[in-house]
Amino acid sequence: MFAGLPELGIANGEDLKETLTNCTEPLKAIDQFQMENGILLPTLQSALPFLDLHGTPRLEFHQSVFDELREKLMEQVAVIAEGKDEDRYGKLEELLEKSFPLVKMPSIQPVVMQVLKHLPKVPEKKLKMVMADKELYKVCAVEVKRQIWQDNQALFGDEVSPLLKQYIVEKEAALFSSDTTSSLHNFFSPTPKARRQGEVVLKLTQMIGKNVKLYDMVLQFLRTLFLRTRNVHYCTLRAELLMSLHDLDISEICSVDPCHKFTWCLDACIREKFVDGKRARELQGFLDGVKKGQEQVLGDLSMILCDPFACNTLVLSIIRNIQELLSQDALPRDSPDLMLLLRMLSLGQGAWDMIDSQVFKEPRMDLEVVTRFLPAMMSVVVDDHTFVVEQKLPSEEKLSLTYPTALPDAFTRYLQDNRVASEMGLYYILHIAKLRNKNALQRLLPALVETYNDMAFGDIFLHLLTGHLTLLSDEFGSEEFCTVVFDSFLLTSFSSKENVHRHILRLLLHLHHKVLPSYLETLMQTLEPPKQVGMISICSTFNPE
């Protein structure tokens, strides 16, 4: 407990033991020991007997003085470090040399840690000693740990890894949460600023501080994990981390990250859930400004655009753009804003391929998505508008009494064969679900059984769709509507995809009282898990923890 005192020429318990062992008059020896090792203040000696009269033990008095002096010393360390004195760090290093031998003494340890914390460059030898001792490493300030981590990537990885796992668990829990089964509050509801207040982002931001080397390490971890898992939530964290450092005005990092201004502009779009013309031109300027020899930045830009929150904003803007084109009788290829949104969506969708291949080149967009798929999707919108208008006409003027059921070949083919087209098609279906358009939903949902890479059975789309379907709760009293939603779409893959099973259960948790009773009974039998699975997987749907 008192290791290190002899090195500083201060007597400890062993010295007192030796003195008492070898003396002939113990009381005198104790008095002498107290005189030599007590507080060397002449006026104090005459005052101490007064404390004895009040029954205050000497230990209590000395401890209170010690605590007070320690606090003053720690304050002074901070004052010196924040001062203007050119030799301030030299003074702190001198104090470190004197105090470090006592670093294992609990009462002195806070002082040593305070000195270490305020040294921008701790001597290598001391850093190694702290790193080698688990207890010291655990209690040292994050400022000291940063100096250790920057030369020990494996150790830093061990610290960061649990946080990255926690982040993914939290994102996936939000997608399966039964609290977010509504169109008003869903996965995309929190603002970017609110998301950056999450525990993981704040902890990572603190761990990085102003250290560019640590920031680069975290980005490399995120790229590696994204490559290994294809999990797009790592792309979200990449953007959130940069913007968290931006919020704190950490210019040391923001000024050297070539994606900073692009991410900042995109963050404002995500906040508004729309890319307006002015910001679209800014974003285009950043993309066009990637210089020859710096193409690698496209890998990071594609990751930022692959963030589901960015993707959500881009596709919502595309849907809005298409509606405007329809009202103007204009074609998709004639809209520069639409072409830019498609360019960014395509870059984001191709993030994994680009980072995997290390070929940093914008993916070539299939022009037929613009010339064939989008006009086919617009024709579906026109069919719907035409039917709605016709229903308001007198019977003798109606051309058709039934809602169209077939879909244009180009629409279904591109849903299956093209990633960007599939994303737009899925968001159009979310759009009509939000408008409570039962007819259009019944026409389109069966087409989702086959989409590019099974995108229609991804968690983000199913999370949003099930939320929007709650707006049509009364329609679930109809067997026809239930058949389309469940038999023609959701149940086509629930047995092979556990996540689909869980999303159906989320939906039924909110709508079971609205579903046609006879259909609900059949549905529950279909959804019942095999006996050996038990209730574990069912329970985890409603309580992912």
Contacts in CASP RR format, 6 or more apart in sequence:
PFRMAT RR
TARGET T0000
AUTHOR 0000-0000-0000
METHOD contacts of the structure
MODEL  1
MFAGLPELGIANGEDLKETLTNCTEPLKAIDQFQMENGILLPTLQSALPF
LDLHGTPRLEFHQSVFDELREKLMEQVAVIAEGKDEDRYGKLEELLEKSF
PLVKMPSIQPVVMQVLKHLPKVPEKKLKMVMADKELYKVCAVEVKRQIWQ
DNQALFGDEVSPLLKQYIVEKEAALFSSDTTSSLHNFFSPTPKARRQGEV
VLKLTQMIGKNVKLYDMVLQFLRTLFLRTRNVHYCTLRAELLMSLHDLDI
SEICSVDPCHKFTWCLDACIREKFVDGKRARELQGFLDGVKKGQEQVLGD
LSMILCDPFACNTLVLSIIRNIQELLSQDALPRDSPDLMLLLRMLSLGQG
AWDMIDSQVFKEPRMDLEVVTRFLPAMMSVVVDDHTFVVEQKLPSEEKLS
LTYPTALPDAFTRYLQDNRVASEMGLYYILHIAKLRNKNALQRLLPALVE
TYNDMAFGDIFLHLLTGHLTLLSDEFGSEEFCTVVFDSFLLTSFSSKENV
HRHILRLLLHLHHKVLPSYLETLMQTLEPPKQVGMISICSTFNPE
1 105 0 8 1.000
1 106 0 8 1.000
2 12 0 8 1.000
2 13 0 8 1.000
2 105 0 8 1.000
3 101 0 8 1.000
3 102 0 8 1.000
3 104 0 8 1.000
3 105 0 8 1.000
4 101 0 8 1.000
4 102 0 8 1.000
4 104 0 8 1.000
4 105 0 8 1.000
5 11 0 8 1.000
5 12 0 8 1.000
5 102 0 8 1.000
5 105 0 8 1.000
6 12 0 8 1.000
6 14 0 8 1.000
6 15 0 8 1.000
7 101 0 8 1.000
8 98 0 8 1.000
8 101 0 8 1.000
8 102 0 8 1.000
10 37 0 8 1.000
11 33 0 8 1.000
11 36 0 8 1.000
11 37 0 8 1.000
16 33 0 8 1.000
19 29 0 8 1.000
19 33 0 8 1.000
20 26 0 8 1.000
20 29 0 8 1.000
20 30 0 8 1.000
23 29 0 8 1.000
34 58 0 8 1.000
38 62 0 8 1.000
39 62 0 8 1.000
39 65 0 8 1.000
48 58 0 8 1.000
48 61 0 8 1.000
51 58 0 8 1.000
51 61 0 8 1.000
66 107 0 8 1.000
70 107 0 8 1.000
70 108 0 8 1.000
70 110 0 8 1.000
70 111 0 8 1.000
73 111 0 8 1.000
74 110 0 8 1.000
74 111 0 8 1.000
74 114 0 8 1.000
77 92 0 8 1.000
77 95 0 8 1.000
77 111 0 8 1.000
77 114 0 8 1.000
77 115 0 8 1.000
77 118 0 8 1.000
78 114 0 8 1.000
78 118 0 8 1.000
80 88 0 8 1.000
80 91 0 8 1.000
80 92 0 8 1.000
80 118 0 8 1.000
81 88 0 8 1.000
81 89 0 8 1.000
81 92 0 8 1.000
81 118 0 8 1.000
81 119 0 8 1.000
85 91 0 8 1.000
89 119 0 8 1.000
89 120 0 8 1.000
89 121 0 8 1.000
92 115 0 8 1.000
92 118 0 8 1.000
92 119 0 8 1.000
93 119 0 8 1.000
93 123 0 8 1.000
95 115 0 8 1.000
96 112 0 8 1.000
96 115 0 8 1.000
96 116 0 8 1.000
96 119 0 8 1.000
96 122 0 8 1.000
96 123 0 8 1.000
96 126 0 8 1.000
99 108 0 8 1.000
99 111 0 8 1.000
99 112 0 8 1.000
99 115 0 8 1.000
100 112 0 8 1.000
100 126 0 8 1.000
102 108 0 8 1.000
102 109 0 8 1.000
102 112 0 8 1.000
103 109 0 8 1.000
103 112 0 8 1.000
103 136 0 8 1.000
104 136 0 8 1.000
109 139 0 8 1.000
113 139 0 8 1.000
113 140 0 8 1.000
113 141 0 8 1.000
113 144 0 8 1.000
116 122 0 8 1.000
116 126 0 8 1.000
116 130 0 8 1.000
116 140 0 8 1.000
116 141 0 8 1.000
116 143 0 8 1.000
116 144 0 8 1.000
117 140 0 8 1.000
117 141 0 8 1.000
117 143 0 8 1.000
117 144 0 8 1.000
118 143 0 8 1.000
121 147 0 8 1.000
122 130 0 8 1.000
122 144 0 8 1.000
122 147 0 8 1.000
127 144 0 8 1.000
127 147 0 8 1.000
127 148 0 8 1.000
129 136 0 8 1.000
130 136 0 8 1.000
130 137 0 8 1.000
130 140 0 8 1.000
130 144 0 8 1.000
130 148 0 8 1.000
131 137 0 8 1.000
131 148 0 8 1.000
131 152 0 8 1.000
131 155 0 8 1.000
137 145 0 8 1.000
137 148 0 8 1.000
142 206 0 8 1.000
142 207 0 8 1.000
142 209 0 8 1.000
145 159 0 8 1.000
145 207 0 8 1.000
146 207 0 8 1.000
146 208 0 8 1.000
146 209 0 8 1.000
146 211 0 8 1.000
146 214 0 8 1.000
148 155 0 8 1.000
149 155 0 8 1.000
149 156 0 8 1.000
149 159 0 8 1.000
149 207 0 8 1.000
149 214 0 8 1.000
149 217 0 8 1.000
150 156 0 8 1.000
150 211 0 8 1.000
150 213 0 8 1.000
150 214 0 8 1.000
153 217 0 8 1.000
156 214 0 8 1.000
156 217 0 8 1.000
157 217 0 8 1.000
157 221 0 8 1.000
159 207 0 8 1.000
160 204 0 8 1.000
160 207 0 8 1.000
160 217 0 8 1.000
160 218 0 8 1.000
160 221 0 8 1.000
161 221 0 8 1.000
163 200 0 8 1.000
163 203 0 8 1.000
163 204 0 8 1.000
164 200 0 8 1.000
164 221 0 8 1.000
164 222 0 8 1.000
164 225 0 8 1.000
164 234 0 8 1.000
164 237 0 8 1.000
166 199 0 8 1.000
166 200 0 8 1.000
167 200 0 8 1.000
167 201 0 8 1.000
167 233 0 8 1.000
167 237 0 8 1.000
168 231 0 8 1.000
168 233 0 8 1.000
168 234 0 8 1.000
169 544 0 8 1.000
170 200 0 8 1.000
171 233 0 8 1.000
171 236 0 8 1.000
172 233 0 8 1.000
172 459 0 8 1.000
172 544 0 8 1.000
173 544 0 8 1.000
173 545 0 8 1.000
174 180 0 8 1.000
174 187 0 8 1.000
175 187 0 8 1.000
175 459 0 8 1.000
175 460 0 8 1.000
175 463 0 8 1.000
176 459 0 8 1.000
176 463 0 8 1.000
176 499 0 8 1.000
176 502 0 8 1.000
176 503 0 8 1.000
176 506 0 8 1.000
176 541 0 8 1.000
176 544 0 8 1.000
177 544 0 8 1.000
178 506 0 8 1.000
178 509 0 8 1.000
178 510 0 8 1.000
178 541 0 8 1.000
178 542 0 8 1.000
179 185 0 8 1.000
180 186 0 8 1.000
180 187 0 8 1.000
180 189 0 8 1.000
180 463 0 8 1.000
180 467 0 8 1.000
181 466 0 8 1.000
181 467 0 8 1.000
181 470 0 8 1.000
181 506 0 8 1.000
181 507 0 8 1.000
181 509 0 8 1.000
181 510 0 8 1.000
182 467 0 8 1.000
182 470 0 8 1.000
182 510 0 8 1.000
183 434 0 8 1.000
183 467 0 8 1.000
183 468 0 8 1.000
183 470 0 8 1.000
183 471 0 8 1.000
186 463 0 8 1.000
186 464 0 8 1.000
186 467 0 8 1.000
187 308 0 8 1.000
187 460 0 8 1.000
187 463 0 8 1.000
187 464 0 8 1.000
188 273 0 8 1.000
188 308 0 8 1.000
188 309 0 8 1.000
188 312 0 8 1.000
188 464 0 8 1.000
191 271 0 8 1.000
192 240 0 8 1.000
192 243 0 8 1.000
192 267 0 8 1.000
192 270 0 8 1.000
192 271 0 8 1.000
192 309 0 8 1.000
193 247 0 8 1.000
193 271 0 8 1.000
195 201 0 8 1.000
195 240 0 8 1.000
195 309 0 8 1.000
196 202 0 8 1.000
196 240 0 8 1.000
196 243 0 8 1.000
196 244 0 8 1.000
196 247 0 8 1.000
200 237 0 8 1.000
201 237 0 8 1.000
201 240 0 8 1.000
201 241 0 8 1.000
201 244 0 8 1.000
202 244 0 8 1.000
204 218 0 8 1.000
204 237 0 8 1.000
204 241 0 8 1.000
204 244 0 8 1.000
205 241 0 8 1.000
205 244 0 8 1.000
205 245 0 8 1.000
205 248 0 8 1.000
207 214 0 8 1.000
208 214 0 8 1.000
208 215 0 8 1.000
208 218 0 8 1.000
208 241 0 8 1.000
208 245 0 8 1.000
208 253 0 8 1.000
209 245 0 8 1.000
209 250 0 8 1.000
209 253 0 8 1.000
210 250 0 8 1.000
210 252 0 8 1.000
210 253 0 8 1.000
212 252 0 8 1.000
212 253 0 8 1.000
212 256 0 8 1.000
215 241 0 8 1.000
215 245 0 8 1.000
215 253 0 8 1.000
215 257 0 8 1.000
218 241 0 8 1.000
219 238 0 8 1.000
219 300 0 8 1.000
222 234 0 8 1.000
222 235 0 8 1.000
222 237 0 8 1.000
222 238 0 8 1.000
222 303 0 8 1.000
223 303 0 8 1.000
223 355 0 8 1.000
225 231 0 8 1.000
225 234 0 8 1.000
226 232 0 8 1.000
226 234 0 8 1.000
226 235 0 8 1.000
226 303 0 8 1.000
226 351 0 8 1.000
226 352 0 8 1.000
226 355 0 8 1.000
227 352 0 8 1.000
227 355 0 8 1.000
227 356 0 8 1.000
230 352 0 8 1.000
232 306 0 8 1.000
232 307 0 8 1.000
232 308 0 8 1.000
232 311 0 8 1.000
233 308 0 8 1.000
234 303 0 8 1.000
235 303 0 8 1.000
235 304 0 8 1.000
235 306 0 8 1.000
235 307 0 8 1.000
235 308 0 8 1.000
235 351 0 8 1.000
236 307 0 8 1.000
236 308 0 8 1.000
236 309 0 8 1.000
238 300 0 8 1.000
238 303 0 8 1.000
238 304 0 8 1.000
238 307 0 8 1.000
239 263 0 8 1.000
239 266 0 8 1.000
239 267 0 8 1.000
239 304 0 8 1.000
239 307 0 8 1.000
239 309 0 8 1.000
239 310 0 8 1.000
242 253 0 8 1.000
242 254 0 8 1.000
242 257 0 8 1.000
242 259 0 8 1.000
242 260 0 8 1.000
242 263 0 8 1.000
243 263 0 8 1.000
243 264 0 8 1.000
243 267 0 8 1.000
245 253 0 8 1.000
245 254 0 8 1.000
246 254 0 8 1.000
246 260 0 8 1.000
246 263 0 8 1.000
246 264 0 8 1.000
254 260 0 8 1.000
258 294 0 8 1.000
258 297 0 8 1.000
258 300 0 8 1.000
259 297 0 8 1.000
259 300 0 8 1.000
259 301 0 8 1.000
259 304 0 8 1.000
261 286 0 8 1.000
262 283 0 8 1.000
262 286 0 8 1.000
262 287 0 8 1.000
262 301 0 8 1.000
262 304 0 8 1.000
263 304 0 8 1.000
265 279 0 8 1.000
265 282 0 8 1.000
265 283 0 8 1.000
265 286 0 8 1.000
266 283 0 8 1.000
266 304 0 8 1.000
266 305 0 8 1.000
266 310 0 8 1.000
266 313 0 8 1.000
268 279 0 8 1.000
269 275 0 8 1.000
269 276 0 8 1.000
269 279 0 8 1.000
269 283 0 8 1.000
269 313 0 8 1.000
269 317 0 8 1.000
270 309 0 8 1.000
270 310 0 8 1.000
270 312 0 8 1.000
270 313 0 8 1.000
273 312 0 8 1.000
273 313 0 8 1.000
273 316 0 8 1.000
274 313 0 8 1.000
274 316 0 8 1.000
274 317 0 8 1.000
274 320 0 8 1.000
275 283 0 8 1.000
275 313 0 8 1.000
275 314 0 8 1.000
275 317 0 8 1.000
275 337 0 8 1.000
275 341 0 8 1.000
277 337 0 8 1.000
280 337 0 8 1.000
280 340 0 8 1.000
280 341 0 8 1.000
283 340 0 8 1.000
283 344 0 8 1.000
284 340 0 8 1.000
286 301 0 8 1.000
287 301 0 8 1.000
287 343 0 8 1.000
287 344 0 8 1.000
287 347 0 8 1.000
287 362 0 8 1.000
290 297 0 8 1.000
290 298 0 8 1.000
290 301 0 8 1.000
295 360 0 8 1.000
295 361 0 8 1.000
296 360 0 8 1.000
297 360 0 8 1.000
298 347 0 8 1.000
298 354 0 8 1.000
298 360 0 8 1.000
298 361 0 8 1.000
298 362 0 8 1.000
299 351 0 8 1.000
299 354 0 8 1.000
299 355 0 8 1.000
299 360 0 8 1.000
301 347 0 8 1.000
302 347 0 8 1.000
302 348 0 8 1.000
302 350 0 8 1.000
302 351 0 8 1.000
302 354 0 8 1.000
302 355 0 8 1.000
303 348 0 8 1.000
303 351 0 8 1.000
303 355 0 8 1.000
304 310 0 8 1.000
305 311 0 8 1.000
305 314 0 8 1.000
305 344 0 8 1.000
305 345 0 8 1.000
305 347 0 8 1.000
305 348 0 8 1.000
305 351 0 8 1.000
306 348 0 8 1.000
306 349 0 8 1.000
306 350 0 8 1.000
306 351 0 8 1.000
306 352 0 8 1.000
308 460 0 8 1.000
310 348 0 8 1.000
311 345 0 8 1.000
311 348 0 8 1.000
311 349 0 8 1.000
311 423 0 8 1.000
314 341 0 8 1.000
314 344 0 8 1.000
314 345 0 8 1.000
315 345 0 8 1.000
315 423 0 8 1.000
315 424 0 8 1.000
315 427 0 8 1.000
316 427 0 8 1.000
317 341 0 8 1.000
318 338 0 8 1.000
318 341 0 8 1.000
318 342 0 8 1.000
318 345 0 8 1.000
318 424 0 8 1.000
318 427 0 8 1.000
319 424 0 8 1.000
319 427 0 8 1.000
319 428 0 8 1.000
319 431 0 8 1.000
321 335 0 8 1.000
321 337 0 8 1.000
321 338 0 8 1.000
321 341 0 8 1.000
322 332 0 8 1.000
322 338 0 8 1.000
322 374 0 8 1.000
322 377 0 8 1.000
322 378 0 8 1.000
322 381 0 8 1.000
323 381 0 8 1.000
325 331 0 8 1.000
325 332 0 8 1.000
325 334 0 8 1.000
325 335 0 8 1.000
325 338 0 8 1.000
325 378 0 8 1.000
326 378 0 8 1.000
326 381 0 8 1.000
326 382 0 8 1.000
331 375 0 8 1.000
332 338 0 8 1.000
332 370 0 8 1.000
332 371 0 8 1.000
332 374 0 8 1.000
332 375 0 8 1.000
332 378 0 8 1.000
333 339 0 8 1.000
333 370 0 8 1.000
333 371 0 8 1.000
338 370 0 8 1.000
339 370 0 8 1.000
342 365 0 8 1.000
342 369 0 8 1.000
342 370 0 8 1.000
342 420 0 8 1.000
343 362 0 8 1.000
343 365 0 8 1.000
345 420 0 8 1.000
345 423 0 8 1.000
345 424 0 8 1.000
346 362 0 8 1.000
346 363 0 8 1.000
346 365 0 8 1.000
346 420 0 8 1.000
347 362 0 8 1.000
347 363 0 8 1.000
349 363 0 8 1.000
349 419 0 8 1.000
349 420 0 8 1.000
349 423 0 8 1.000
350 363 0 8 1.000
350 419 0 8 1.000
353 363 0 8 1.000
354 360 0 8 1.000
354 361 0 8 1.000
354 363 0 8 1.000
365 420 0 8 1.000
366 418 0 8 1.000
366 420 0 8 1.000
368 414 0 8 1.000
369 414 0 8 1.000
369 418 0 8 1.000
369 420 0 8 1.000
369 421 0 8 1.000
372 410 0 8 1.000
372 414 0 8 1.000
373 410 0 8 1.000
373 411 0 8 1.000
373 414 0 8 1.000
373 418 0 8 1.000
373 421 0 8 1.000
373 424 0 8 1.000
374 424 0 8 1.000
375 410 0 8 1.000
376 408 0 8 1.000
376 409 0 8 1.000
376 410 0 8 1.000
376 411 0 8 1.000
376 414 0 8 1.000
377 411 0 8 1.000
377 424 0 8 1.000
377 425 0 8 1.000
377 428 0 8 1.000
379 408 0 8 1.000
379 411 0 8 1.000
380 407 0 8 1.000
380 408 0 8 1.000
380 411 0 8 1.000
380 428 0 8 1.000
380 440 0 8 1.000
380 443 0 8 1.000
380 444 0 8 1.000
381 428 0 8 1.000
383 404 0 8 1.000
384 432 0 8 1.000
384 437 0 8 1.000
384 439 0 8 1.000
384 440 0 8 1.000
387 400 0 8 1.000
387 403 0 8 1.000
387 404 0 8 1.000
387 439 0 8 1.000
390 398 0 8 1.000
390 399 0 8 1.000
390 400 0 8 1.000
391 398 0 8 1.000
403 439 0 8 1.000
403 442 0 8 1.000
403 443 0 8 1.000
404 443 0 8 1.000
405 443 0 8 1.000
407 443 0 8 1.000
407 444 0 8 1.000
407 447 0 8 1.000
411 447 0 8 1.000
412 447 0 8 1.000
412 450 0 8 1.000
414 421 0 8 1.000
414 422 0 8 1.000
415 421 0 8 1.000
415 422 0 8 1.000
415 425 0 8 1.000
415 447 0 8 1.000
415 448 0 8 1.000
415 450 0 8 1.000
415 451 0 8 1.000
415 452 0 8 1.000
416 422 0 8 1.000
416 450 0 8 1.000
416 451 0 8 1.000
416 452 0 8 1.000
417 452 0 8 1.000
418 452 0 8 1.000
419 452 0 8 1.000
419 453 0 8 1.000
419 455 0 8 1.000
421 452 0 8 1.000
422 451 0 8 1.000
422 452 0 8 1.000
422 453 0 8 1.000
422 455 0 8 1.000
422 456 0 8 1.000
423 455 0 8 1.000
426 448 0 8 1.000
426 451 0 8 1.000
426 455 0 8 1.000
426 456 0 8 1.000
426 461 0 8 1.000
428 444 0 8 1.000
429 441 0 8 1.000
429 444 0 8 1.000
429 445 0 8 1.000
429 448 0 8 1.000
429 465 0 8 1.000
430 461 0 8 1.000
430 464 0 8 1.000
430 465 0 8 1.000
430 468 0 8 1.000
432 440 0 8 1.000
432 441 0 8 1.000
432 444 0 8 1.000
433 441 0 8 1.000
433 465 0 8 1.000
433 468 0 8 1.000
433 469 0 8 1.000
433 471 0 8 1.000
433 472 0 8 1.000
434 468 0 8 1.000
434 471 0 8 1.000
436 471 0 8 1.000
436 472 0 8 1.000
438 472 0 8 1.000
438 475 0 8 1.000
438 481 0 8 1.000
441 472 0 8 1.000
441 484 0 8 1.000
441 485 0 8 1.000
442 480 0 8 1.000
442 481 0 8 1.000
442 484 0 8 1.000
445 484 0 8 1.000
445 485 0 8 1.000
445 488 0 8 1.000
445 489 0 8 1.000
446 484 0 8 1.000
446 488 0 8 1.000
446 489 0 8 1.000
448 456 0 8 1.000
448 489 0 8 1.000
449 456 0 8 1.000
449 488 0 8 1.000
449 489 0 8 1.000
449 492 0 8 1.000
449 493 0 8 1.000
454 493 0 8 1.000
454 497 0 8 1.000
455 461 0 8 1.000
456 462 0 8 1.000
456 489 0 8 1.000
457 493 0 8 1.000
457 497 0 8 1.000
457 499 0 8 1.000
457 500 0 8 1.000
458 499 0 8 1.000
459 499 0 8 1.000
459 503 0 8 1.000
462 499 0 8 1.000
462 500 0 8 1.000
462 503 0 8 1.000
463 503 0 8 1.000
466 503 0 8 1.000
466 504 0 8 1.000
466 506 0 8 1.000
466 507 0 8 1.000
467 507 0 8 1.000
469 485 0 8 1.000
469 507 0 8 1.000
469 511 0 8 1.000
470 507 0 8 1.000
470 510 0 8 1.000
470 511 0 8 1.000
472 481 0 8 1.000
473 510 0 8 1.000
473 511 0 8 1.000
473 514 0 8 1.000
474 514 0 8 1.000
475 481 0 8 1.000
476 482 0 8 1.000
476 485 0 8 1.000
476 511 0 8 1.000
476 514 0 8 1.000
476 515 0 8 1.000
476 516 0 8 1.000
477 514 0 8 1.000
477 515 0 8 1.000
477 516 0 8 1.000
477 519 0 8 1.000
478 516 0 8 1.000
479 516 0 8 1.000
479 518 0 8 1.000
479 519 0 8 1.000
482 515 0 8 1.000
482 516 0 8 1.000
482 519 0 8 1.000
482 523 0 8 1.000
483 519 0 8 1.000
486 504 0 8 1.000
486 523 0 8 1.000
490 500 0 8 1.000
490 503 0 8 1.000
490 504 0 8 1.000
491 504 0 8 1.000
491 526 0 8 1.000
493 500 0 8 1.000
494 500 0 8 1.000
494 501 0 8 1.000
494 504 0 8 1.000
494 527 0 8 1.000
495 501 0 8 1.000
498 537 0 8 1.000
501 527 0 8 1.000
501 537 0 8 1.000
502 537 0 8 1.000
502 540 0 8 1.000
502 541 0 8 1.000
504 527 0 8 1.000
505 527 0 8 1.000
505 538 0 8 1.000
505 541 0 8 1.000
505 542 0 8 1.000
506 541 0 8 1.000
508 515 0 8 1.000
508 520 0 8 1.000
508 523 0 8 1.000
509 542 0 8 1.000
512 520 0 8 1.000
515 523 0 8 1.000
529 537 0 8 1.000
529 538 0 8 1.000
END
